[in-house]
Amino acid sequence: MTELENLASQVAQCRRCALAQGRTNTVPGEGPADARLMFIGEAPGYHEDRLGRPFVGAAGQFLEQLLHSIGMTRQQVYICNVIKCRPPNNRDPLPEEIEACRPYLDRQIELIRPKVIVTLGRYSMARYFSSGTISQIHGRPVRVGDILCLPLFHPAAALHQPRYKAAIEEDFRKIPD
């Protein structure tokens, strides 16, 4: 068993917060162990909870289109979320849930050792950017240690509010640089 598989097994057994009671599956993350690019979303949604995989719903389809637009595929990147279980009714993650999952995300980052982390949405952005809103800082990379962090709008934002689609596409084109 690889270290990532071992970590996924730990996540599957997790009872650190109340989200464990309502989940169908945990959603630890997926992708190659040597991925240079890591995407961190916010929380699993309905489809992710059912399948145990991150970004498999409509936002995931848009993410795959965005990856294709820069000549990449889902199989080349590591994709995970700040929290590993679906919040009820897809509500925003609570601070205690984020904190409960922090050791898992820390370990994923430690194992993958990506060159670039793309934060998708405000909850993953908050991990690396203590001030500013996603509307203010999206698309502006910042180096955190050896990792370049790029905050982007969550792909779901474009699905719910089409005015964000062009900004997401433009910001995404910065990734290869």
N, C-alpha and C positions, 0 to 999 in steps of 0.2 A: 504494500500500500504506500503510495506517495504521500508526502507531507500535506499536499493540498487535499488529497482524498481523506486523510486522517482528520484534517480540519473540517471538512464537509461532514464527516461522521460526528464530530463533536457538536457542530451546529445542529444536526438532526436530532440530537439528544438534549438540546438546550432547554432549560426551564428558567432562565434568568429574569424573564419578565412575563407579564400576563398574556402577551401575544401568542405564546406557546399553546394556550388553551383553545384558541380559535383557528389555528392553522390547519390546512390540509397537508401541506409540505413546507419544509424550509426551503429557502432559495439561497444557497451559499454563494454561488457565482460559478462562472465557467470560462474556459479559455486555456491557451497554452501556458505552461508553467514558466516559460521564458519570454512571455509577451513584453514587448517594449512599450506598448500602449495599454493603459488601463482606464476603463470607464467606470465611474462610481455614480450610480443613480441614488434614488432616495429610499424607496421601499417597494417590495413586490406588490403587484396588483392581482386582480382576480385570476387571470390566465397563468400568471407566474406561480401563484399559490397552487393551482391545479396541477401544473406540470413540474414544479420544482426547478424551473429554469428562469433566469433573469431576462427581461425585455423580450417576451414572446408575443405580446399583444400588439395593438396598433402602434404604440410608441416604439416597440421593438422593430416593427416593419419599417418605420420611418428611420430608425437608427441604422438599419441595414442599408437603406437607400443612401443615407448620408455617407456611410462607409464606402459604398460602391462609388460615390461621386468623387472620392479621393483615391480610388484605385485599391481599396482594401476590402477584406471580407471579415465577417464576424469571427471566422476561425483563426484569424491572425491576432485578435485582441482579447484581453481579459475583461469580462463584464461582471460587475457585482453591484450591490447596493449597500447603503449605510446600515440599514437593518435587514435582517434575514427572514423575517416573517411578515405576512400581510397584516396591516392594521385594519380593524373593522371598517367596512364601508369605504376603504381606501383613504381614510383620513390621514392627515399629516402625522409623521412620526413624533412621538413625545420625547422630551429630553431624556427621561429615564430609559426609554427604549433604545435611543441612540447610544447612551452610555453602556447599556447592557451588551450591545453588539460591538462596541468599540474594540475589545480585544480580538475579535474575529477579523475585523477589517484591518486592524494593525498587523495581524499575522499574515493576512493575504498580501498586503503591501510588502512586508518583509520577505515573504517567499517568492513573490513575482519579481520584485525589484525592477519596476517599470522605469523607463526613461521619462515618460510623460504620463501624468494622470489628468484625465478630463473629468471634471466634476459636472454632473448633469443635474441642475436645479439647485435651489438655495440650501437644502439640508446637507448635501455633500460639499457644496461650496463653503459652508460655514466651518468645515474642518480645517481649511487652509487659509481662509480669508476672514479675518475677525471683524472687519468693518466694510461698509458698503453693501448695496443690494445687488442682486443678480442683474437688474436692469442697468446699474451703473458700471459694473466691472466685467460683464460678459465679454469674452474674446480677448481679455488682457492677461497674458501669461505672466506668472511669477515663479521664480525659482525658490524651492523650499528644500534646502540641503542639496542632494544630488538629483532631485526630481523637479521637472518643469510642470507646474500645475496650471491648467487652462480651464477657467470657469465658463460654462456654457448654459444656456437655457435648457431645460429638460425637453426632450423631443415631444412629450405630451403637451407642452405649452403651445406648440404650433398646431396641434390637433384641436385644442380647445379654443385657441385664439390665433387665427391665421395671420394676424399682423406680425407674429414672431417668426414665421417661417423663413423669411428672407434673412433675418439676423442670424438664425441658427445655421442656415446654409453658408452664409458668409463667414461666420466664426469657424465652422467646420473646415473650411478651405485653408485655415491657418495651421491645421494639425500637421500636414507634411513638412512645413517649415520648421 
